[in-house]
Amino acid sequence: MKKIYIILLISIMSGVLISHNLIPKDVDGIIMSEEGSSRATAYVESNKILSNKETKFVTYLENGYDNKFRVMLAEIKKNRIQKNVCVGYSLTNHGGASIKFDKTGRIYIVYGGHTSGLKIRYSKKPFDISDLSKEIKITKKGTGLTYPSFEIDDYNNMHLICRKMDLNEDLSPSKPSLNYFKIDISNGLKILSDKELISFPEYKYGNFTSSIAIKDNIISIIYRIYLKDNKEELKKTSYGYIKSVDFGKNFLNYRNKRVQLPIDFNSNSNLEISEKFLCYISNISYTSSGEIKFILTELNKKSENSYLISIDNKMYKKERLNNIYDLVHERKINVYVAISIDRDDNIFLAFSTLPNTKDESWDSPNNRISYFKISKNNVDLIYNNIKSTEGMSWLPNIEQNRNHFSNRYKDIPMLIFSEGETTNDLYRKVNSKVISIDF
């Protein structure tokens, strides 16, 4: 068992006392695996943690055998792993899973992909991972589907978004798009709808980081557009928001104006278009009143800035995270930020930071995890491991929106992250530790 201790800080900002409370107990971190892949807990758009009363369910990606990676699903009670199941396999280290409950408590897991189709399995009994359904594939011939984010509504429909790219014979990609699937989970996972939300067929590569949430039967989706043609980056990025009030038939922007699909740089759904910064977004979250919130990071060679984006009642607001920057001191926030909001509308942010110098890139071994709670007058440092000597810590994930079996969070959401080596090679296996911390 890995013991982790919390740091106490106090600062004054803008005339307001910002307290940084010490959690009144030691925190036990579980090393869930020492054979995690280089992207074991990636990415924030895919929910990795579920909870029901005293039970947590956590998914991560392990190094496997025969040129495959294992998709794992663990059950944790009283800070101990009770069960650990290999759900299936991925051909690359980018095939990590996303998990959600349906309204009965069955656990659905979507995984694999990247250079192939996605796969779905579900637990046959509520809150029980010991007996899973057969693997069902979502495939489109000659394409790779990846980075799944999904929700399940109260009417047995799964709403799944993922990136699609055509694959050439050498598996090099082309014609990137972001696809939306509506799937009937009560009818053998029958696909009811398949739409291209974003499409740039003239480009070789696209990354449309995207995240989906459902509240009060309103589907909300955030996205960002990043494109490359061969090795040349397009010097233009954007991020945006769309919603559907009719379960995916039509999509609107935040001003309730109809959005023409597929989205491009001229779409009325884009919140901002930039030729000066690369933009990155977190997963999506929402308050008790339904206000949408997520984190935007703008990055170029000279600067890095992260903002809290809020969307509500035809209003769009962008606020720099000044209180967070005052606390991470001479460090900058890496681009992968996880966000969650509790029933009292406290905001939880987990991210990795690295020294604020020009020679530090996103894959620096000096990445370290920080985890904060933001309430009305306080910013509480829940955890950081800046002084750790264990190697690179990154790819944090915290439990995201909870549609079923909760009154929203009453405690601090569980944190997981990867610690160790990394690689840009999709098929190379390097070991990282998978660490979960339940506060």
C-alpha positions in Angstrom: 0.0 0.0 0.0 1.4 3.4 -1.0 1.1 6.1 1.6 0.5 9.6 0.2 0.5 12.8 2.3 -1.1 16.2 1.6 0.6 19.5 1.5 -0.9 22.5 3.4 -0.7 25.9 1.8 -2.2 29.3 2.6 -2.2 32.3 0.3 -4.0 35.6 -0.1 -5.3 36.5 -3.6 -7.2 39.6 -4.8 -8.0 40.4 -1.2 -9.8 37.2 -0.6 -8.4 34.6 1.8 -8.0 31.4 -0.1 -7.5 28.5 2.3 -5.8 25.2 1.3 -7.1 22.7 3.7 -5.2 19.7 5.0 -7.3 16.5 4.5 -7.6 15.2 8.1 -6.2 11.7 7.4 -3.4 9.9 5.5 -4.4 9.0 2.0 -3.9 5.4 0.9 -3.0 5.0 -2.8 -3.4 1.6 -4.5 -0.9 0.5 -7.0 -3.4 -1.2 -9.3 -0.7 -2.5 -11.7 3.0 -2.2 -12.4 2.5 -3.3 -16.0 0.4 -0.3 -17.2 0.9 0.8 -20.8 2.3 4.2 -21.6 -1.3 5.5 -21.9 -2.7 3.3 -19.0 -5.2 6.0 -17.8 -5.7 8.0 -21.0 -7.6 10.0 -22.0 -9.8 12.5 -20.1 -12.7 12.3 -22.6 -13.2 8.6 -21.5 -14.6 8.1 -18.0 -12.5 5.6 -16.1 -14.2 5.4 -12.7 -17.7 4.5 -11.5 -19.0 4.3 -7.9 -22.0 2.8 -6.1 -22.1 3.3 -2.3 -18.8 1.7 -1.1 -17.8 0.1 -4.4 -15.6 1.6 -7.1 -15.1 0.3 -10.6 -11.9 1.4 -12.4 -10.7 0.6 -15.9 -7.1 1.0 -17.2 -4.9 -0.4 -20.0 -2.1 -2.9 -19.3 0.7 -4.3 -21.4 -0.3 -7.7 -22.7 1.2 -10.5 -24.7 1.3 -11.4 -28.4 1.5 -7.7 -29.5 -1.7 -6.8 -27.7 -2.7 -4.6 -24.7 -5.1 -5.8 -22.0 -8.2 -3.7 -21.1 -8.7 -4.2 -17.4 -11.7 -3.6 -15.2 -11.3 -3.7 -11.4 -13.7 -3.7 -8.5 -12.5 -1.9 -5.3 -14.0 -2.0 -1.9 -12.6 -0.5 1.3 -9.5 0.6 -0.7 -8.7 -3.0 -1.7 -9.0 -4.6 -5.1 -11.7 -7.3 -4.9 -11.8 -8.4 -8.5 -9.8 -7.6 -11.6 -11.0 -8.7 -15.0 -9.4 -8.6 -18.4 -12.3 -7.4 -20.5 -10.6 -7.6 -23.9 -7.6 -6.4 -25.9 -6.4 -3.5 -27.9 -3.9 -3.6 -30.7 -2.3 -0.2 -29.6 -1.6 1.6 -26.4 -4.3 4.1 -27.3 -7.2 1.6 -26.9 -8.2 2.5 -23.4 -11.8 2.2 -22.2 -14.7 4.3 -21.1 -17.3 3.0 -18.6 -20.8 4.0 -17.5 -23.8 2.6 -15.6 -27.2 2.1 -17.2 -30.4 2.8 -15.2 -30.4 -0.7 -13.8 -26.8 -0.6 -12.6 -25.3 -2.7 -15.4 -21.8 -1.5 -16.3 -21.1 -0.8 -20.0 -17.5 -0.6 -21.2 -16.4 0.7 -24.7 -12.8 0.0 -25.6 -10.1 -0.9 -28.2 -10.1 0.8 -31.6 -7.6 3.3 -32.9 -6.5 1.1 -35.8 -9.7 -0.9 -35.7 -13.3 -0.7 -34.6 -14.5 -0.2 -31.1 -15.9 -3.0 -28.9 -18.6 -3.0 -26.2 -19.3 -5.4 -23.3 -21.6 -5.1 -20.4 -22.2 -6.7 -17.0 -25.1 -9.2 -17.0 -25.9 -8.3 -13.4 -26.0 -4.8 -11.8 -22.7 -3.8 -10.1 -21.1 -7.2 -10.9 -18.1 -7.5 -13.2 -17.7 -11.3 -12.8 -20.0 -12.1 -15.6 -19.8 -10.0 -18.8 -21.6 -10.2 -22.1 -20.0 -11.3 -25.3 -17.9 -8.7 -27.1 -19.9 -6.7 -29.7 -18.0 -4.7 -32.3 -18.8 -1.3 -33.7 -16.9 -1.3 -37.0 -16.8 0.7 -40.2 -14.8 -1.1 -42.9 -11.3 0.3 -43.5 -11.5 2.7 -40.6 -10.3 3.2 -37.1 -12.6 4.4 -34.3 -11.0 5.7 -31.1 -11.3 8.0 -28.0 -14.8 6.9 -26.9 -17.0 9.1 -24.8 -20.5 8.0 -24.1 -23.6 8.4 -21.9 -26.7 6.2 -21.4 -30.1 7.9 -21.1 -33.1 6.8 -19.2 -34.7 5.2 -22.3 -32.0 2.6 -22.9 -30.1 4.6 -25.5 -26.3 4.8 -25.6 -25.0 8.1 -27.0 -21.4 7.5 -28.2 -19.0 9.9 -29.8 -15.5 8.9 -31.1 -13.0 9.9 -33.8 -13.1 8.1 -37.1 -10.2 8.0 -39.6 -9.9 6.0 -42.8 -6.9 3.6 -42.7 -4.6 3.0 -45.7 -2.9 -0.4 -46.3 0.0 0.7 -44.2 -2.4 1.8 -41.4 -1.6 5.5 -42.1 -4.7 7.6 -41.5 -6.7 10.0 -43.7 -10.2 11.7 -43.8 -10.6 12.4 -40.1 -14.1 12.9 -38.6 -15.9 12.9 -35.3 -18.8 10.5 -35.3 -22.0 10.2 -33.2 -23.7 6.9 -32.6 -27.1 6.3 -31.0 -27.3 2.7 -29.9 -30.3 0.8 -28.5 -28.9 -1.2 -25.6 -32.2 -3.0 -25.1 -32.1 -4.5 -28.6 -28.7 -6.2 -29.0 -26.8 -2.9 -29.2 -28.5 -2.0 -32.5 -27.2 1.2 -34.1 -30.1 3.6 -34.6 -28.1 6.5 -35.9 -24.6 7.2 -37.2 -23.7 10.9 -38.0 -20.6 12.8 -38.8 -20.5 15.7 -36.4 -17.2 17.0 -37.7 -15.5 16.1 -41.0 -12.3 17.3 -42.8 -11.8 14.7 -45.6 -9.1 16.7 -47.2 -6.7 16.3 -44.3 -4.4 13.4 -43.3 -4.9 13.6 -39.6 -7.3 15.2 -37.2 -7.8 15.2 -33.4 -11.3 16.1 -32.3 -11.0 15.8 -28.6 -14.6 15.5 -27.5 -16.7 14.7 -24.5 -20.4 14.1 -24.0 -22.8 14.5 -21.0 -26.6 14.2 -20.5 -28.6 16.2 -18.0 -32.4 16.5 -18.0 -32.5 14.7 -21.3 -30.3 17.3 -23.0 -27.2 15.9 -24.7 -24.2 18.3 -24.5 -21.0 17.8 -26.5 -17.8 19.8 -26.4 -15.0 19.4 -29.1 -11.8 20.9 -30.4 -10.5 20.8 -33.9 -6.8 20.2 -34.6 -5.5 19.1 -38.0 -2.4 18.0 -39.7 -1.6 17.4 -43.4 1.3 14.9 -43.5 3.7 16.5 -41.0 2.5 20.0 -41.4 0.3 21.4 -38.6 -2.6 23.6 -39.7 -2.0 26.9 -37.9 -5.7 27.2 -36.9 -7.6 25.5 -34.1 -11.0 25.9 -32.6 -13.2 24.6 -29.9 -16.9 24.5 -29.6 -20.2 23.2 -28.1 -23.3 21.6 -29.4 -26.4 20.2 -27.8 -29.5 18.1 -28.7 -32.9 18.3 -27.1 -34.4 15.6 -29.3 -32.0 12.7 -28.5 -29.6 13.2 -31.4 -31.9 14.1 -34.2 -30.8 17.7 -34.5 -28.0 19.7 -32.9 -28.0 23.3 -31.7 -25.3 25.8 -30.6 -25.3 27.5 -27.2 -27.6 30.2 -28.5 -30.2 27.6 -29.5 -29.5 28.1 -33.2 -29.5 25.1 -35.5 -26.1 23.7 -36.4 -25.4 22.4 -39.9 -23.5 19.1 -39.9 -20.7 18.3 -40.4 -19.0 21.1 -38.5 -16.1 23.0 -40.0 -14.3 26.2 -39.2 -17.2 28.2 -40.5 -19.7 26.5 -38.2 -21.8 28.6 -35.8 -21.0 26.0 -33.1 -17.4 27.1 -32.7 -16.9 29.2 -29.6 -13.5 30.5 -30.7 -11.1 30.1 -33.6 -7.4 30.8 -33.1 -4.3 31.1 -35.4 -2.1 32.0 -32.5 -2.6 29.1 -30.1 -3.2 25.4 -30.1 -6.2 24.7 -28.0 -6.9 21.7 -25.8 -10.0 20.9 -23.8 -10.9 18.8 -20.7 -13.8 16.5 -20.4 -17.3 18.1 -20.0 -19.1 18.6 -16.7 -22.1 20.5 -15.4 -23.5 22.1 -12.3 -26.7 21.2 -10.4 -28.6 23.8 -12.5 -27.3 22.4 -15.8 -24.6 25.0 -16.5 -21.9 23.4 -18.7 -18.3 23.8 -17.6 -14.9 22.6 -19.0 -11.3 23.6 -19.1 -9.6 25.2 -22.1 -5.8 25.3 -22.4 -4.2 27.6 -25.0 -0.6 26.8 -25.9 2.1 28.3 -28.1 5.9 28.5 -27.9 5.7 31.6 -25.7 2.9 30.9 -23.2 0.4 28.5 -21.8 -2.9 29.6 -20.2 -5.8 27.6 -18.9 -9.4 28.9 -18.5 -12.7 27.8 -17.0 -15.4 27.9 -19.7 -19.0 28.2 -18.6 -22.1 28.0 -20.9 -25.6 28.6 -19.6 -28.8 30.4 -20.8 -27.3 31.5 -24.1 -24.3 32.9 -22.2 -20.6 32.0 -22.7 -17.9 32.9 -20.2 -14.1 32.4 -20.2 -12.1 32.9 -17.0 -8.4 32.3 -16.5 -7.5 30.0 -13.6 -5.6 32.7 -11.8 -6.1 31.2 -8.4 -4.7 27.9 -9.6 -1.7 29.5 -11.3 -0.9 31.3 -8.0 -0.6 27.9 -6.3 1.3 25.8 -8.8 4.1 28.4 -8.7 6.8 28.2 -11.3 5.1 25.3 -13.1 2.7 25.2 -16.1 -0.4 23.1 -16.5 -0.1 20.2 -19.0 -2.8 20.0 -21.6 -4.7 17.0 -20.1 -7.1 18.3 -17.4 -9.9 16.3 -15.8 -12.9 18.1 -14.3 -15.8 17.0 -12.1 -18.5 18.9 -10.1 -20.2 17.8 -7.0 -23.8 18.3 -5.8 -22.9 21.5 -4.1 -21.3 22.8 -7.3 -17.7 22.5 -6.0 -15.3 22.0 -8.9 -12.6 19.4 -8.9 -9.6 19.7 -11.2 -6.8 17.1 -11.7 -3.9 17.8 -14.1 -0.2 17.3 -14.4 2.2 20.2 -14.2 5.8 20.6 -15.3 8.5 23.2 -14.9 7.7 26.4 -16.7 10.7 26.4 -19.0 11.0 26.4 -22.8 12.7 23.0 -23.0 9.8 21.2 -21.1 7.3 19.5 -23.4 4.1 17.6 -22.8 6.0 14.2 -22.4 8.6 15.6 -20.0 9.7 13.1 -17.2 9.2 16.1 -14.8 5.4 15.9 -15.1 3.7 15.7 -11.6 0.1 15.4 -10.6 -1.9 18.2 -8.8 -5.5 17.9 -7.6 -7.6 20.9 -6.5 -11.1 21.6 -5.2 -12.5 25.0 -6.1 -15.5 26.3 -4.0 -17.0 29.7 -3.7 -14.3 31.3 -1.5 -11.7 28.5 -1.2 -9.2 26.7 -3.3 -8.2 23.5 -1.6 -5.1 21.5 -2.6 -6.2 17.9 -2.2 -3.1 16.2 -3.5 0.2 16.7 -5.3 3.3 14.7 -5.8 5.7 17.4 -7.1 8.5 16.1 -4.9 8.1 12.5 -6.1 11.1 10.8 -7.5 9.2 7.9 -9.0 9.2 9.2 -12.6 6.7 10.9 -14.8 3.2 11.2 -13.4 0.5 12.2 -15.8 -2.8 11.4 -17.5 -5.0 11.9 -14.4 -8.6 10.9 -14.5 -11.4 11.5 -12.0 -14.9 10.2 -11.9 -17.0 12.3 -14.2 -20.8 13.0 -14.5 -23.0 10.5 -12.8 -26.4 10.0 -14.4 -27.4 7.0 -12.3 -27.1 5.7 -8.7 -25.9 8.8 -7.0 -27.0 12.0 -5.5 -23.9 13.5 -7.2 -20.7 13.5 -5.2 -20.7 14.0 -1.5 -17.0 13.1 -1.2 -13.9 13.9 -3.2 -14.0 12.0 -6.5 -11.5 9.2 -6.8 -8.2 10.0 -8.7 -6.2 7.7 -11.0 -3.1 8.4 -12.9 -0.1 6.8 -14.6 3.5 7.0 -13.3 6.6 5.8 -15.1 7.7 5.8 -18.7 6.0 6.9 -21.9 6.4 6.5 -25.6 4.9 7.9 -28.8 5.1 4.5 -30.5 1.5 3.1 -30.6 2.8 -0.5 -30.4 5.8 -0.2 -28.0 5.4 -1.5 -24.5 6.9 0.4 -21.6 5.9 -0.1 -18.0 4.1 2.4 -15.9 2.4 2.1 -12.5 -1.4 2.6 -12.4 -2.2 4.4 -9.2 -5.7 5.1 -7.7 -6.3 7.3 -4.7 -9.7 7.2 -2.9 -10.0 10.2 -0.5 
